[in-house]
Amino acid sequence: MKSLVTGGAGFIGANVVNELLKLGHDVIVVDDLSGGYAEYVNPKATFIQGSIYDHEFLAKLLKLKSLIMYITWLHTLPKD
């Protein structure tokens, strides 16, 4: 099965990617690295650095996959 995981360079997303790969999925990871790390991405997955806020970019990716895992954490810093 083909899978797309957004936020796949974060702790939770990277673990989901690893489990999907163990199940034999073809995995594409999309992450803008604002809260994740490229080194967390399993080298067996395809990594694309990009933002889910880029609607045109995301629309193209969504057309290619049959399973989508949305694991993106939006974080903000407290204002002083």
C-alpha positions in Angstrom: 0.0 0.0 0.0 1.2 3.5 -0.7 1.2 5.9 2.3 1.8 9.6 2.8 2.7 10.7 6.3 2.8 14.4 7.1 4.9 15.3 10.1 6.9 12.2 9.5 10.2 13.8 10.7 8.9 14.3 14.3 9.0 11.7 17.0 5.5 10.3 16.6 5.4 10.6 12.9 8.8 8.8 12.5 7.6 5.9 14.6 4.4 5.6 12.5 6.6 5.6 9.3 8.7 2.8 10.8 5.7 0.7 11.5 4.2 1.3 8.1 7.5 0.2 6.5 7.5 -2.9 8.6 4.0 -3.7 7.2 5.4 -3.3 3.7 4.0 0.1 2.8 5.7 2.4 0.3 6.0 5.5 2.4 6.4 9.2 1.5 7.2 11.6 4.4 6.4 15.2 4.1 7.7 17.6 6.7 8.8 21.2 6.8 11.3 20.4 9.6 9.9 23.2 11.8 9.5 20.7 14.6 11.1 17.6 13.3 14.5 16.4 12.2 15.5 14.9 8.8 17.7 12.3 10.6 14.5 10.9 12.2 13.2 9.8 8.8 13.8 6.2 7.9 16.1 6.0 4.8 13.7 3.4 3.3 11.0 6.1 3.1 11.0 8.9 0.5 11.4 12.3 2.2 10.1 15.5 0.7 10.7 18.7 2.6 7.6 20.9 2.2 4.8 22.5 4.1 1.2 21.4 4.4 0.3 25.1 4.2 1.4 25.1 0.5 -1.9 24.0 -0.8 -0.8 23.4 -4.4 2.1 21.2 -3.3 -0.1 19.2 -0.9 -2.9 18.8 -3.5 -0.4 17.1 -5.9 0.8 14.7 -3.2 -2.7 13.8 -2.0 -3.6 12.6 -5.5 -0.8 10.0 -5.5 -1.4 8.1 -2.2 -4.1 5.7 -1.0 -3.5 6.1 2.8 -2.8 9.5 4.4 -1.5 9.8 8.0 -1.8 13.4 9.2 0.6 13.7 12.1 1.5 17.3 12.2 1.9 19.2 15.4 1.4 23.0 15.2 3.3 24.7 17.9 3.5 28.3 19.0 5.7 30.1 21.3 4.2 31.9 24.3 4.1 35.7 24.0 6.0 37.6 26.7 
